[in-house]
Amino acid sequence: MRLINLAFSMVLALALTGCSNKDKNEPRCTTAAEDDATMQKYINDNGISATKHASGIYYQIIEPGTGATPTINSTVKANYTGKFTNNSSFDSGVASFPLGGVIVGWQIGIPLIKQGGKIKLIIPPYLAYGCSDYRGIPGNSVLVFDVELQEVQ
């Protein structure tokens, strides 16, 4: 009987620990501490004077702007460049979009300036695209954006 109980316990333990292939295929997310170290290294290596927001993003206000302040419900028009921490660009352009429809790092960072303002945002993966690849952006990427807020509606 003991042998049966031991065998049953082992089978139950294996079932509960999840020995599936799914676990092996899921990407490992970086920790907030790892992301923060990457952001601080980027800031130091590039001589940026940045402030850390409670959310985990770092930002540098280049120009505060003088117009309207956006909210999560605003539609904004921005001229932006997105880069990785190796300073290679992955996107740039001028676009209008609802602020509530973009990555959380932008939802937090863009309202720190007013219309006409310029800001550098350094965003950890957990406030951007996370640990999975997304449209050419590798998972776990810290993203750097230079943004000029042109319009707030």
C-alpha positions in Angstrom: 0.0 0.0 0.0 2.9 2.4 0.8 4.3 1.8 -2.7 1.0 2.6 -4.3 0.7 5.8 -2.2 4.2 6.8 -3.1 3.6 6.2 -6.8 0.3 8.1 -6.7 2.1 11.0 -4.8 4.8 11.2 -7.5 2.3 11.2 -10.3 0.3 13.9 -8.6 3.4 16.0 -8.0 4.4 15.7 -11.6 0.9 16.7 -12.8 0.8 19.7 -10.5 4.2 21.0 -11.5 3.2 21.3 -15.1 5.6 19.3 -17.2 4.2 20.5 -20.5 6.0 21.7 -23.6 4.0 24.9 -23.4 6.1 26.1 -20.4 9.3 25.5 -22.4 8.1 27.6 -25.3 7.0 30.7 -23.3 9.6 33.5 -23.3 11.2 34.5 -20.0 10.3 38.0 -19.0 13.0 40.2 -17.6 12.5 41.4 -14.0 11.8 45.0 -13.1 15.3 45.2 -11.6 16.9 43.9 -14.8 14.9 46.4 -16.8 15.9 49.2 -14.5 19.6 48.3 -14.7 19.3 48.4 -18.5 17.6 51.8 -18.5 20.2 53.2 -16.0 23.1 52.0 -18.1 21.5 53.6 -21.2 21.0 56.9 -19.3 24.6 56.9 -18.0 26.2 55.8 -21.3 24.4 58.6 -23.2 24.8 61.4 -20.6 21.0 61.8 -20.2 19.6 63.7 -17.2 16.5 61.7 -16.6 13.9 61.5 -13.8 12.4 58.2 -12.7 8.6 58.1 -12.6 6.8 55.9 -9.9 5.6 53.7 -12.8 9.2 52.7 -13.7 9.7 54.8 -16.8 12.5 57.4 -17.0 11.9 60.7 -18.7 13.7 63.9 -19.7 11.6 66.9 -20.4 13.4 68.8 -23.2 10.7 71.5 -23.6 7.6 71.5 -21.3 5.3 73.1 -24.0 2.7 75.8 -23.4 -0.5 74.4 -24.8 -3.1 72.0 -23.6 -2.1 69.1 -21.4 -3.2 65.7 -22.7 -5.2 63.1 -20.8 -5.8 59.5 -21.4 -9.0 60.5 -23.3 -7.1 62.9 -25.6 -6.3 62.4 -29.2 -2.7 63.6 -29.8 -0.5 64.3 -32.8 3.1 63.6 -32.2 6.4 63.6 -34.2 8.4 60.7 -32.7 11.4 58.5 -33.1 11.6 55.1 -31.4 14.9 53.5 -30.7 16.4 50.5 -28.9 19.1 51.0 -26.2 21.8 50.4 -28.8 20.5 53.6 -30.4 19.2 51.9 -33.6 15.9 53.2 -34.7 12.9 50.9 -35.2 10.2 53.5 -36.0 9.7 57.2 -36.6 7.0 59.5 -38.0 4.2 61.9 -37.4 0.9 60.3 -36.3 -2.4 61.2 -34.6 -3.9 58.6 -32.2 -6.0 58.3 -29.1 -3.6 58.3 -26.2 -5.6 55.6 -24.5 -4.8 53.3 -27.5 -1.0 53.2 -27.3 1.5 51.5 -25.0 1.2 52.3 -21.3 4.6 54.0 -21.2 3.2 56.7 -23.6 0.0 57.0 -21.6 2.1 57.8 -18.5 4.8 59.9 -20.2 3.0 62.1 -22.7 0.8 63.9 -20.1 4.1 65.0 -18.4 4.3 67.7 -21.2 1.9 70.1 -22.8 1.2 70.7 -26.5 4.4 72.0 -28.1 6.6 70.2 -25.7 9.3 67.6 -26.3 10.2 64.7 -24.1 12.5 61.6 -24.1 10.8 58.5 -22.7 12.8 55.4 -21.6 10.2 52.7 -21.2 10.7 49.2 -19.7 9.2 46.2 -21.5 6.4 45.8 -18.9 5.0 49.2 -20.0 5.6 48.6 -23.7 5.4 45.3 -25.6 6.3 42.9 -22.8 8.4 39.8 -23.2 7.2 38.5 -26.5 8.3 39.8 -29.9 6.0 42.3 -31.5 6.2 43.5 -35.1 10.0 43.5 -35.3 10.5 44.6 -31.7 12.2 41.8 -29.8 10.6 40.7 -26.5 12.0 42.3 -23.3 13.1 45.5 -25.2 13.6 48.7 -23.3 12.3 51.4 -25.7 13.5 55.0 -26.1 11.3 57.6 -27.6 12.0 61.2 -28.6 8.6 62.8 -28.8 7.4 66.2 -29.9 3.7 66.7 -28.9 2.3 68.8 -31.8 -1.5 68.7 -31.0 -3.8 67.8 -28.2 -7.6 67.3 -28.9 
